[in-house]
């Protein structure tokens, strides 16, 4: 399961993940990126979080960006 989170521009990925502002979930990376792109604007950004802690957003992939609790 790939979860999509919302964060403010001044908020880190990790703090957004800890706050748990989950706005969607999906099963594929392609669909996750599509959701992120659709929901990202100038004031807020969204990112997808893979189960291994990799973040995907409109700028790219960031492996191991977040330590995911198992």
N, C-alpha and C positions, 0 to 999 in steps of 0.2 A: 504494500500500500504506500503510495506517495501522497504526502500531505502538503497542502498549500497554506502558507502563512502570510499574514499581512504585517507590515512594519512601517513605522514612520521613517523619514529620511535620516533622522538623527539617532535612530535605534539600530543596534547591531542585530545581526541574524540570531545570535545566541540569546540575546535578551528577548527578542520577539518569540523565539521558540519556548523560552522559559515562561513567558506570559501566556502562551498557548492560544494565540489568536488564530485558530485554524478556521479557514473560510471555505475549504473544499478538500476533496481527496479524489484520487484516481489510481488507475492501475498501470498506466504506461507513462514513460518519460515524455513522449511526443505530446500526449494529451495534457500532461502537467505543464509543459512549456507553453502550450496554447492558452491554457487558463491564466498562467502568469502574465503573458503578453496582453491578454484581453483586460486584465484587472489593474495593470500598472499605468499610472499617470504621473503628472508632475509632483503631486503632493505626497503620494503614498506609493510604496512599492510592494510587490508580492514576490515570494520565492517558494520554490518547491523543495522539499526535504526528502531525500531518499533514505531508506532504512539504515544505510551505512554512514549517515552523517554528511553526505555530499549535498551541497546546496546548488540549485539550478535557478538562475534568474535570466533576465534579458541580456546580461553582460557575459554570461558563460557558466561554466561548471567549477565548483570549488570543493574538491575532495577533502573529506575529513574536517570540514569547516565547523561542524557542531558535534559534540560528543553526545550521542543519543543514548538515553537510558534504556537498558534492555529489560 
